[in-house]
Amino acid sequence: MGIDVIGKKGFTLIEVIVAAGICGFVLLAIHSIYGIYHKSYAVQGQVSSMQQNLRGAISCMERDIRLAGYDPLTSGNFGIRDVRLDSNGHGAITFTQDDNFNGAVNNTDANGIVDNLETIQYSLYDYPTASPDGISDLGRRYGANRQLVAENIEALGLAYAFDSVGDQDNSFDRDTNGHVIWAIDSDFDNDLDVNLDSDNDGDIDSDDNPGGKPLSHVDNGDRNDVKPSDIRAVRIWVLARGDRGEDGFINNATYVVSNQRITPNDGLRRRLLTATVRCRNMNLRRNN
């Protein structure tokens, strides 16, 4: 008996080609969607890492700077010691606090003497120092030791509010428009000499001259250079960058970091975080 194949037939070549084309189109769409989500996931990972770096860095600096000048015995030996910029124009700050974190048995807390580890400095450096990678990081130095606080920190900016009028009421000096003066040391003599808010509008932004306006200008009260001991608050800028570039992305934003204006024009994402810390322990005096 023969086999009846009437009414049974396979796909034609055209049908196979059309089906293959549809499958290819679907696979291409799936691949494209996957690529988009994968890229988005990678970007979010970088952004999350930068934000964690920034939050950790700012938190650490706020905690320490708030204690700058802590001097329970009012010995006069503790305070903000150095506000000079580093060799690359980044902010740096050195201060002392009588907290005795060195743990030595023969040193008691609040002894009025600047002991080991009671001098703290925040600045940028290239970690690890033995094999630097060319990317700056934020470090915290205490005594002879330095610890890494945050990696991939492109810029650190600092500015200072002060009380220099001699009334010791710890109120901030202001310009003729009533705005707080945020000053830096522009000539490396460890005295504050320029107001970064050069247009006296209350903001430090791209409209201001990065070089600032001299404190001796009438808008700033014709002040002479201000000593670090008159500082009552610190304004912090920390700019973090991603660790790898992103295809198709160009970062041409301008970041205002204290006296710096940074326009990278590259494929790296960045995040800028700012904070203001009141130095509540500066100018402590005896009650009698």
Secondary structure, DSSP 4 states (H G I P E B T S, - for coil): -----TT-----HHHHHHHHHHHHHHHHHHHHHHHHHHHHHHHHHHHHHHHHHHHHHHHHHHHHHHTTT--TT--S--SEEE-B--TTS---EEEE-S--TT--TT--SS-SS--TT-EEEEEEE-SSTTS--S--EEEEEETTEEEEEESSEEEEEEEEEE--SSS-S-PPPB-TTSPBP-EEBSSSSSSB-EES-TT-SS--STTS-TT-EETTSGGGTT--PBPGGGEEEEEEEEEEE-SS--TT--B---EEETTEEE---BS--EEEEEEEEE-TTTT-----
